[in-house]
Amino acid sequence: KSRRHITFSKRKAGIMKKAYELSTLTGTQVLLLVVSETGLVYTFTTPKLQPLVTKPEGKNLIQACLNAP
């Protein structure tokens, strides 16, 4: 693995943890999308927002945003 990939993995884990902590400590709804250099999409969502990343409409919206200039 390259140093860049290792750094990405560590930082991704850190920001996912922060998103979880934010939702747990404050009771807020959180949706976090992290897109790797290779185009893989990683998500963290609270239960109320889960349909935005699991239903076709939500997936299409995310894809449209990623493809926008």
Summary of the structure (lengths in Angstrom):
residues: 69
radius of gyration: 13.4
end to end distance: 29.8
largest distance: 37.0
contacts: 152
relative contact order: 0.12
helix: 62%
strand: 14%
